[in-house]
Amino acid sequence: MSAPATQHTELEHLVGTTLAKRYRIDDLLGIGGMGAVFRARHLLLKRDVAVKVLHPSLSSNADLSKRFDREAQSAARLDHPNIIPVTEFGSTEDGMKYMVMQLLAGTELTDHLTGPLDPLRAIDLEIQILRGLEHAHQNGVVHRDLKPENVFVTTDHEDAEILKL
């Protein structure tokens, strides 16, 4: 079995387990080269969250582990409507790194870029991205991987389209 296939299988096995004694892992939402994002249930708060984990085989890499922690600490300092809130991060007893975020309903920006956008919508979307970046930069955080796959399109309580970095 190839390394990516093995990593995918190892991460899929987290579904149905409990992470850090308080997050029941319910579903694999997405997987990448460095880890995966899961839908989870906070068992005490009875609330669904998103949990990003660093692949177990990468958690032992000191540089990648520190980078994951810095990303989590940086993201947790930010509080802005166009940035996904990070509520917790840490390591499990066996050393797996995780980051807990707000669970959003919606899609990646990539899914909305199938053809030309209405100019006014394009301007609104870009302004939201820039507002999120401005807030991050004002707080000393630089987004090092800005691309449509890393921008999430959701809606607020009034069904207005909101982008989240």
Disulfide bonds with the S-S distance in Angstrom:
none
